[in-house]
Amino acid sequence: QVQFVESGGGSVQPGGSLRLSCVASGFIFSSYTMNWYRQSPGKGRELVAQIGNVGGATYYDDSVKGRFTIARDNAKNTVYLQMDSLKPEDTAVYYCNAPPFADWGQGTQVTVSS
């Protein structure tokens, strides 16, 4: 059974930082690309960052480039998202996922507000 468990969200002021974690299980973690998505009220789920399984190549949406960093620890089946210089528009529920799996975790809420 494929599972994703996200954690590390919270409430921060603009300019603050958070580090999200996602522990995956039920598949060979090191063999898959890992994605972070986010969904804010009234909007669809959008891809924020991606890290490849081989070589660790990364992709970032333009909205987070230079502020967010994705990383993975294959020994711990964990993918991270370091979020710096947070903005109010980063407020959303954040999810991780490994394509092509259709399973989703509960997500972790990030709120950026003064």
N, C-alpha and C positions, 0 to 999 in steps of 0.2 A: 504494500500500500504506500503510494507516494504521499509524503507529507512535507509541508513547509511551515515552520514556526518562526514568526517575526517578532522582534523585540527591540527595545531601545528608544522608542518614541517618547514624546513629552511636549511640554510647553516651554518655549524659549522666546526671548526678545529678538527683534531684528538684529542681525549681525552675530548672533550666537551660533553655537555648534551642537550637533548631535551625531552619535554613531549608532547606526542601525545594524542589527545582526539578524541573520536568517539561517536556522539549522534545517538541513534537508535530510530526508531519509526515504528508503524504499527504492532507491535506484543507485547506480554507480556514479556518485557525485562527480568524480574527477573526469568523467567522460562527456560531460554536458556543459554547454554554455549556460551561464546563469544571468538572469535579468532582474533588475529592480524596476517596478512600475509604481505609479501613484494615481490616486483617484480623488478628486475634490468634488464637493457637492454640485450636482447638475452637469458634471462633465464625465466623459468616458475615461477608461483606464488608459494611461499613456506610459510609454516606455521612457524611463529616465536614464538608465545606464545598463551596460552589458559587459560581461567579461568572458572571454573565450576559455575553452577547456585546455587548449594547447597553446602554450606561449603566453597566455594571459592577455591577448589583445583586448583593448577596451574601446567602448563607444559611449558617448554622452550626448544627450539632447542639448541643443544650443542653449536652452534656458538654464542649464546647470553647469555647463562647461566652465572649468576653472574654479568652481566652488565645491563640487562633489567629487569624491574619489571612491571607486569600487575596487574591492580586493577580495581574494578568496583564500581559504585555508583548506586544502583538500584532505588533510589529515583529520580535520574536525568537521568535515562536511558542512562548512559554514561559509557564507558570503556576507561581506560587510559593505556598508555604504557610509562613508565619512562625509558629513554635510557641514560645510563651513559657510560663513557669511550668509546665513539664512535670511530669506525675505518673506514677507507676509504671503506672497503668491506661492511659496513652497508648502503652504498649509494643505494637507491631504492625508489620506490613509495610504501607507506605503506597503507594497507587497513584493515578495520575490517569487520567482518561477523559473522553471527550466523547460524551454520548448523541447519537444512537442507536448509535454504533459498538460492536461487541462485542469489539474488540481490546483486549488488555491488555499492559502492559509487564511487566518483571521485578519492579517494585516496589523500594522502598528500606526497609531495616530500621531501625526506631527502637527503642532500648532505654533505658528510664529506670529506673535502679537505683542504690541507694547502696552 
